Amino acid sequence: MATYEKRTAKKDGHITYGIQIKVKDYLGRDKFVNTTWKNPNNLTGERAKKAAIAFGETWEAEYKNGHTHKLSNASFNQVANEWLRNVKHRVSLNYILRSEDCIKRMTEYFGDVRFVDLRAHEIQQFITYLNEYTYKTITAKVKEYKLDEFKESIKANGGARKAERDGIISRPVFYYATHGEPIAYSSAEKICNLLKISIKEFFEKIVVEKGYAKETILKYQHTLSAIFNYAIKNELVTSNYASSVYTKDSIGGRKTEEAKILTNQEYDKLLETLKLADNKLDNKGQPLNLIWETIPLYVMTQLGLRTAEVCGLKWEDIDLDERVLSVCRDRVYTPKYGVYDRDTKTAKSTRKLFISDLLAEKLQLFKDKYEELKKADKKFDKRGYIFCNVDGTPKFPQYLNYLLQKYLLEANVTVVSNHKIRHTWITRLITNGAPVNGVAQMAGHADKNTTLKIYTHFSKDVKASQELLTKYL
């Protein structure tokens, strides 16, 4: 609907009308367009006003018909990438990378189809395609009758520790191989090249065909739904055919194996293993200073930090006198961008935590050694990262995965991921009576329901779970 502004020239009283209409640009933002009715017949009063309105109505219709939406003929790929460009400033880099992968896969499926031509049927067909899609994983397992010979061959070549020091392969991989567990085929090839043995002679090749897990299919559905919401906001389409209203009965996918956490006994056993490592001596009776390895694991087990938060910790974030640790940043790795610092996951992830007696003792021990090496080495890295090498340079974030696996294996407990140590910490606190609200704040969860879901998923105590849900929900 146009608006009109009457204008009268001071010099001769000639009447004109300024006309303005509101339209949407291709990003969905309000845009005002103006023109002027110049009164060619020098009309006055109501006659001038009626003529201006008639002109304005015709001009508005012609303008809107002649200025169609810039994305009205765009392909799915164009609209999807326009959406991603529009949200990049407010989402994490990991979200962007996941979305890029999803868009690439969806573009391959939809081809050059116009976005406006996509309907519920096409989206459901895509979900069905994901449900039915299969891919192959190739692993290798040492043949049972070759296990003893395989172990002897490892010893003859300096053992797993030497291979790890040389950067060839990690000890956990050797552990799995020598215990008859499947390992990646590429790892088996590296081991055989190192030992100069035949992979066909020692390893059984295992090819497994898998379908996507339900979580993977949901990732595509969520991305597609976000793209549709963007298109609706920009008046390109009127319905979100990727929303759960249309797709909830179509999502399939295999169920993933239920993840485990450490039991209280296993948690205690891991801590004991870390403490023993701190006191280990080398062949000459000198301390091995494994505190450089164990300190990030103490932080994880005592404070439930995320991997990225542990890697991002600096000495400036730790006040041992006040016994306070501040979580201020994440340090992450992505194949596309390498290693970099970023803001914490959410606003509530930036938090201050109390340092326990055990953690304070270990941090002080580590700091003394850190300062000693810092004074002795002029090239020592001064950035102050806690998770670092002996020259102060920050360790590669993925190395923390290996360290945890190493000490879990030494403790002879369930091998879990870094994030499941966090879930262990949450479950342990709530089981021991800590209030959910307090645990949620310490964990840096934006919503206490997230904390409850973790606890109720892993808790074996059904009655305790029921009481918490009744009390806090």
C-alpha positions in Angstrom: 0.0 0.0 0.0 1.5 3.3 -1.2 1.7 6.4 0.9 1.4 9.9 -0.6 2.9 13.3 0.4 1.5 16.4 -1.2 4.1 19.0 -2.2 3.3 22.6 -3.2 5.9 24.8 -5.0 6.4 28.1 -3.2 7.2 29.9 -6.5 4.0 29.1 -8.5 1.9 26.8 -6.3 2.4 23.8 -8.7 1.2 20.6 -6.9 3.1 17.3 -7.0 2.9 14.1 -4.9 5.7 12.1 -3.5 4.8 8.4 -3.6 6.5 5.7 -1.5 6.0 1.9 -1.3 7.5 -0.8 1.0 8.9 -4.0 -0.6 11.3 -6.8 0.5 14.8 -7.1 -0.8 16.3 -10.5 -1.6 17.5 -10.9 2.0 14.0 -10.3 3.3 14.8 -6.8 4.7 12.3 -4.0 4.3 13.1 -1.6 1.5 11.4 1.7 0.6 11.1 2.8 -3.1 10.0 6.3 -4.1 8.8 8.1 -7.1 7.0 11.4 -7.9 3.8 12.2 -9.7 4.6 15.5 -11.5 1.0 16.7 -12.3 1.4 17.2 -16.1 -2.0 18.8 -16.4 -1.5 21.2 -13.5 -4.5 19.8 -11.6 -5.5 21.1 -8.1 -7.5 19.9 -5.1 -9.2 16.5 -5.1 -8.7 16.1 -8.9 -4.9 16.3 -8.3 -5.1 13.8 -5.4 -7.2 11.3 -7.3 -4.9 11.5 -10.3 -1.8 11.0 -8.1 -3.4 7.9 -6.4 -4.4 6.4 -9.8 -0.8 7.0 -11.0 0.6 5.5 -7.8 -1.5 2.3 -7.9 -0.4 1.7 -11.5 3.2 2.4 -10.7 3.2 0.1 -7.6 1.7 -2.8 -9.6 4.2 -2.3 -12.5 7.1 -2.0 -10.1 6.3 -5.2 -8.2 5.7 -7.2 -11.3 8.9 -6.0 -12.9 11.0 -6.6 -9.8 10.6 -10.3 -8.9 12.6 -11.9 -6.1 16.2 -12.3 -7.0 16.2 -15.8 -5.7 12.9 -16.9 -7.4 14.8 -18.8 -10.1 17.8 -19.8 -7.9 18.8 -23.4 -7.6 18.9 -25.2 -4.3 22.6 -24.7 -4.1 22.4 -21.0 -4.5 19.7 -20.5 -1.9 21.5 -22.9 0.6 24.8 -21.0 0.2 23.0 -17.6 0.5 21.6 -18.9 3.8 25.0 -20.0 5.0 26.6 -16.7 4.1 23.9 -14.9 6.0 24.4 -16.9 9.3 28.2 -17.1 9.3 28.6 -14.2 11.6 26.6 -15.8 14.4 27.5 -19.5 14.3 30.6 -21.5 15.2 33.2 -22.5 12.6 32.4 -26.2 13.3 28.7 -25.5 12.4 29.8 -23.8 9.2 32.0 -26.7 8.2 29.2 -29.3 9.0 26.7 -27.2 7.0 29.1 -27.0 4.0 29.4 -30.8 3.9 25.6 -31.1 4.2 25.0 -28.6 1.4 27.5 -30.3 -0.9 25.7 -33.7 -0.4 22.2 -32.2 -0.8 23.3 -30.3 -4.0 24.5 -33.6 -5.5 21.1 -35.1 -4.8 18.9 -32.2 -5.9 21.0 -31.2 -8.9 20.0 -27.9 -10.6 16.3 -27.9 -9.4 14.9 -24.5 -8.5 14.5 -24.1 -4.7 10.9 -22.9 -5.2 10.0 -26.1 -7.0 10.9 -28.3 -4.0 7.9 -29.8 -2.2 7.3 -32.2 0.7 7.6 -35.2 -1.6 11.1 -34.3 -2.8 12.3 -33.7 0.7 10.9 -37.1 1.9 12.5 -38.8 -1.0 15.9 -37.3 0.0 15.4 -38.6 3.6 14.5 -42.0 2.2 17.7 -41.9 0.1 19.7 -41.2 3.3 17.9 -44.0 5.1 18.8 -46.5 2.4 22.4 -45.2 1.7 25.2 -47.6 2.6 29.0 -47.2 2.7 31.9 -49.5 3.4 34.4 -49.4 6.3 37.6 -51.4 6.0 39.4 -52.6 9.1 42.0 -55.3 9.8 42.4 -57.8 12.6 45.5 -59.9 13.4 44.8 -63.5 12.7 44.4 -65.4 15.9 47.1 -68.0 15.1 49.5 -65.2 14.3 49.1 -63.1 17.5 52.1 -64.5 19.4 54.4 -64.1 16.3 53.0 -60.6 15.8 53.8 -59.6 19.4 57.4 -61.0 19.1 57.9 -59.0 15.9 56.9 -55.8 17.7 59.4 -56.5 20.5 62.2 -57.3 18.0 61.6 -53.9 16.4 61.9 -51.8 19.6 58.3 -52.1 20.8 55.3 -49.9 20.7 57.0 -47.1 22.6 59.7 -46.6 20.0 57.1 -46.6 17.2 55.2 -43.9 19.0 58.3 -41.8 19.7 59.1 -42.0 16.0 55.7 -40.7 15.2 54.7 -43.8 13.2 51.7 -45.0 15.2 50.2 -44.6 18.7 50.4 -47.1 21.5 46.6 -47.6 21.8 46.6 -48.9 18.2 49.2 -51.5 19.1 47.2 -52.4 22.1 44.1 -53.1 20.1 46.0 -55.0 17.5 47.8 -57.2 20.0 44.5 -57.9 21.8 42.8 -59.2 18.7 40.7 -56.0 18.2 40.1 -54.5 14.7 42.1 -51.4 13.8 41.9 -49.2 10.7 43.3 -50.9 7.6 45.7 -47.9 7.0 47.1 -48.4 10.5 47.6 -52.1 9.8 49.6 -51.1 6.7 51.8 -48.8 8.7 52.5 -51.4 11.3 53.4 -54.0 8.7 55.7 -51.6 6.9 57.4 -50.9 10.2 57.8 -54.6 11.1 58.6 -55.6 7.5 55.9 -58.3 7.5 53.2 -59.1 5.0 49.8 -57.6 5.8 48.1 -60.5 4.0 50.0 -63.0 6.1 49.3 -61.5 9.5 46.0 -59.6 9.1 42.5 -60.5 8.2 40.8 -57.8 6.1 37.3 -56.9 7.4 34.9 -55.0 5.1 31.7 -53.9 6.7 28.8 -52.3 5.0 27.0 -49.7 7.1 24.1 -47.3 6.8 23.9 -43.9 8.3 23.2 -43.5 12.0 19.9 -41.8 12.9 22.0 -38.8 14.3 23.6 -38.3 10.9 20.3 -38.2 9.1 18.9 -35.7 11.7 21.9 -33.5 11.0 20.9 -33.3 7.3 17.3 -32.7 8.3 18.2 -29.9 10.7 20.3 -28.1 8.1 17.7 -28.4 5.4 15.0 -27.1 7.8 17.2 -24.1 8.6 17.6 -23.3 4.9 13.8 -23.5 4.4 13.2 -21.2 7.4 15.6 -18.7 5.7 13.6 -19.0 2.4 10.3 -18.4 4.3 11.7 -15.4 6.0 12.7 -14.0 2.6 9.2 -14.7 1.1 10.6 -17.2 -1.3 8.4 -20.1 -0.1 5.6 -20.4 2.3 6.1 -23.8 4.0 9.0 -25.6 5.6 8.9 -29.0 4.0 12.0 -30.1 5.9 10.5 -29.5 9.4 9.7 -32.3 11.7 6.0 -31.9 10.9 6.7 -33.3 7.5 9.8 -35.5 8.2 9.3 -37.0 11.7 7.9 -40.3 10.3 10.5 -40.5 7.6 13.7 -40.4 9.7 15.3 -43.8 9.9 19.0 -44.8 10.3 20.7 -47.4 12.4 20.9 -47.1 16.1 24.4 -46.3 17.4 25.9 -48.4 20.1 25.1 -46.9 23.5 28.0 -44.9 24.8 29.4 -45.7 28.2 30.8 -43.7 31.0 33.2 -44.7 33.8 31.7 -46.2 37.0 32.7 -44.7 40.3 35.3 -47.5 40.8 36.8 -46.9 37.3 36.9 -43.2 37.9 38.8 -43.7 41.1 41.1 -46.2 39.4 41.9 -43.7 36.7 42.9 -41.1 39.3 45.1 -43.6 41.1 46.8 -44.4 37.8 47.4 -40.7 37.1 48.9 -40.2 40.6 51.2 -43.2 40.1 52.4 -41.8 36.8 53.4 -38.5 38.5 55.9 -40.5 40.6 57.4 -42.7 37.9 61.2 -42.9 37.4 63.3 -43.7 34.3 66.0 -46.4 34.1 68.5 -44.0 35.8 66.1 -43.3 38.7 65.3 -39.8 37.5 61.6 -38.5 37.5 59.9 -38.9 34.1 57.9 -35.6 34.8 54.7 -37.2 33.4 52.9 -34.3 35.1 53.1 -32.7 31.6 50.8 -35.5 30.4 48.6 -36.0 33.4 47.7 -32.3 34.2 45.1 -31.9 31.4 43.5 -35.2 32.6 43.3 -33.9 36.2 41.6 -30.8 34.9 39.1 -32.9 32.9 38.3 -35.3 35.8 38.1 -32.7 38.5 36.2 -29.9 36.6 34.4 -31.7 33.8 35.7 -29.3 31.2 35.2 -29.9 27.5 38.3 -30.9 25.4 38.4 -27.5 23.7 38.2 -25.7 27.1 41.1 -27.7 28.5 43.2 -27.0 25.4 42.4 -23.3 25.6 43.4 -22.8 29.3 46.3 -20.4 30.1 48.1 -19.7 33.3 46.5 -16.3 33.3 43.2 -18.1 33.8 44.3 -19.7 37.1 44.6 -18.1 40.5 46.0 -20.7 42.8 45.9 -18.4 45.8 42.2 -17.8 45.5 41.7 -21.4 44.1 39.8 -20.1 41.1 40.0 -21.3 37.5 38.3 -19.2 34.7 37.1 -20.8 31.5 37.6 -18.0 28.9 38.2 -19.6 25.5 38.3 -22.8 23.4 41.2 -24.0 21.4 40.2 -26.3 18.5 41.4 -27.9 15.3 39.6 -28.2 12.0 41.1 -29.7 8.8 40.2 -26.6 6.8 41.5 -23.9 9.3 44.0 -25.7 11.4 44.4 -24.9 15.2 43.0 -21.7 16.5 41.4 -20.0 19.6 37.7 -19.1 19.6 35.1 -17.9 22.1 33.5 -20.5 24.4 30.6 -22.6 23.1 27.9 -20.4 24.7 27.8 -17.3 27.0 27.3 -19.6 30.0 30.3 -21.7 29.0 32.5 -18.7 30.2 32.6 -19.4 33.9 34.7 -19.5 37.1 35.3 -22.8 38.9 36.7 -23.7 42.3 40.0 -25.7 42.3 39.8 -28.8 44.4 42.7 -29.8 46.8 43.9 -32.5 44.5 43.9 -30.2 41.4 45.5 -27.3 43.3 48.4 -29.7 44.4 48.9 -31.0 40.8 48.7 -27.5 39.2 51.3 -26.1 41.7 53.6 -29.1 41.0 53.2 -28.5 37.3 53.7 -24.7 37.5 56.9 -25.1 39.4 58.3 -27.3 36.7 56.9 -25.0 34.0 58.6 -22.0 35.5 61.9 -23.9 35.9 61.9 -24.8 32.2 60.8 -21.3 31.2 63.8 -19.7 32.9 66.2 -22.3 31.4 65.0 -21.9 27.8 65.3 -18.5 26.1 63.1 -19.7 23.2 60.4 -20.9 25.6 56.9 -20.1 24.2 55.5 -17.3 26.4 51.8 -17.6 25.5 51.2 -19.6 28.7 49.0 -22.5 27.5 48.6 -25.2 30.2 48.3 -28.1 27.6 51.8 -27.7 26.2 55.1 -29.3 25.3 58.2 -28.9 27.4 59.2 -25.8 25.3 55.9 -24.1 26.1 54.3 -24.5 22.7 50.7 -25.6 22.8 50.0 -29.3 22.1 47.8 -30.3 19.2 44.2 -30.6 20.5 43.7 -34.1 19.2 46.6 -35.3 21.3 44.4 -35.1 24.4 42.3 -37.9 22.9 45.4 -40.1 22.8 46.5 -39.2 26.3 43.2 -40.2 27.8 43.1 -43.5 25.9 46.7 -44.2 27.1 45.9 -43.8 30.8 42.5 -45.5 30.5 44.3 -48.5 29.1 47.0 -48.4 31.8 44.2 -48.2 34.4 42.5 -51.2 32.7 39.1 -49.6 32.7 36.5 -48.9 30.1 37.9 -46.8 27.2 35.7 -43.8 26.8 35.9 -40.6 24.9 37.0 -37.2 26.4 33.4 -36.0 26.4 32.3 -39.1 28.3 34.7 -38.1 31.1 32.7 -34.9 31.3 29.4 -37.0 31.4 31.0 -39.2 34.1 31.8 -36.0 36.1 28.2 -34.7 35.8 26.6 -38.1 36.7 29.0 -38.6 39.6 28.2 -35.2 41.1 24.4 -35.5 40.8 24.4 -39.1 42.1 26.3 -37.9 45.2 23.6 -35.3 45.9 24.8 -32.1 44.1 21.8 -29.9 43.0 21.1 -29.9 39.3 21.2 -26.1 39.0 24.6 -25.9 40.5 26.0 -28.7 38.3 24.5 -27.1 35.2 26.3 -23.8 36.1 29.6 -25.6 36.7 29.3 -27.6 33.5 28.6 -24.4 31.5 25.2 -25.6 30.2 22.9 -23.0 28.9 19.9 -25.1 30.0 19.7 -27.3 33.1 17.6 -29.8 31.1 20.8 -30.7 29.2 22.4 -31.6 32.5 19.4 -33.7 33.5 19.3 -35.5 30.2 22.9 -36.6 30.6 22.4 -37.7 34.1 19.1 -39.6 33.5 20.7 -41.3 30.4 23.7 -42.7 32.3 22.3 -43.1 35.8 21.7 -46.7 36.9 19.6 -45.5 39.8 16.1 -45.2 38.4 14.7 -44.0 41.7 17.2 -41.2 42.0 16.5 -40.1 38.4 12.8 -40.1 39.2 13.3 -37.9 42.3 15.4 -35.4 40.4 13.0 -35.1 37.5 10.1 -34.6 39.9 12.0 -32.0 41.9 13.7 -30.0 39.2 11.4 -30.2 36.2 
